[in-house]
Structures are given as structure tokens and as C-alpha cells.
């Protein structure tokens, strides 16, 4: 059994609540925008982009916005990583948000209702994602677990945490450094579809992965050269 080193829940909640909102989030290539997002090493989080009534909330990760040439370098680094994930991993939606990447697994396939068990097919897809993350090692990762509204709030919170940790532990098993990853469960608080139908509930049973630049990548960009 792999034991994950992670932030304690009170600290994680405090940091996530410390949101920094901004406008003009791009879903396309960001290499030309000159905007980069830095984050302190060790999983210091803030302004994690979530969902509210099915619409993405525009947010930023605490750590300082990088402009100019350094921002363009980070944007290019993240563009390449996003493209590899989109082409190389089945059953995911990849969206560029600022200088972060949001990867949404089709959790209707990833997890059965009420379960945090992964199938063999899902292990294979997470292995593909881990291989790409290991090539782009100067990024930090947040694994977010979500549920539909079936069950109590307490049950859904626990289940969302179990799903986040299941994916996290699988990424670690396939070689991703555990210090890069923070799992977090949102329960049923961030639906992207109505829970009034099975189709909507299947969309809400999901895992999302947010990938963003760590301090090392930010320093490399500021020096004018990023190591691949």
C-alpha cells in the first residue's frame, strides 16, 4: 500500500479558500500571452479553479504572475504537456486555464456509482498520464475527487476523498513523485451537470487533475531556459 504525503485538511481548506480571482482565462494556447502562474513548492495551493453551477470559475494559483518572456516559456511548456495528454490519454478532456492544465477524467467510466475502485482500463490510462507527468517533472499536481448527490454529504465527502486518493496512489505507483501531488475531495459541492438524471450524475462522478508550474519551473523560465 502506498502512503501519500499530503497537506493536512485544515491547511488545505485554508489555502483553497484563499482564492485570487482574475478575468480572461484562456482555453487555447497560452504561449503568446506572456502570463504564467507560479506556485510555492510542496503543494502550496490557492485559487484552485472549480465549478459552480456547471460553469468554470476563473481563478489563479497563489505564487505570483509571471509576465514577458518567462511567461511565454512557461506557456509553451504547458502547451506541449497539454497536447501530449490530449493525444496520449484516453477518456479525458484537457483544458488550458491560464498557465495551468485541467484534465477531467470521464468518471462515469472511471468509477462506478458509490465506488472508488479503478478498473484495469483505468489503470492503463492513469499510467499513460503518469508517463507524461514524469517527462514534465517541474509541475505540481492537484487531484480533485467529486461525486453526485446520491448519499449523505458525509458519505459523498468521504467517497470523493477516496477517489482522489485512488488516482493519486496510482500515479505514485507509476512513478510520479508523491511530493508533487495533493489529493482533495469536494464531495457533491461542485456539480457540472444536474443530478436529476443518471446522465447528469455520471458527469458529476468525476476526477479532475490540475497541473501547474512549480517554483523550479518558474526559476528556469526567469533565467531564460527551461529544461525538458
Number of C-alpha atoms within 10 A of each C-alpha: 5 10 10 16 12 16 17 9 11 9 12 19 14 12 16 19 13 15 18 15 13 12 10 9 16 14 15 11 19 25 22 13 17 19 20 30 23 25 24 17 17 16 19 18 27 21 19 23 20 19 14 13 12 13 12 13 17 20 20 27 27 20 19 13 16 19 16 13 19 24 25 21 26 31 27 20 23 26 20 15 17 22 14 15 22 17 10 15 19 17 16 19 14 21 19 22 23 27 32 29 22 22 22 18 24 20 24 18 17 23 21 14 15 15 14 19 14 18 12 8 12 21 16 14 18 20 20 18 21 22 17 18 22 15 11 18 17 21 24 28 25 21 24 26 32 29 34 27 19 13 13 11 14 11 15 23 20 16 23 29 21 20 29 25 23 18 25 27 20 19 23 20 15 17 14 23 16 20 15 20 27 26 26 25 23 19 25 25 19 18 25 21 18 17 17 10 9 12 12 16 22 21 22 27 29 25 25 22 22 24 24 25 28 23 19 17 25 27 14 16 22 18 11 11 13 18 10 8
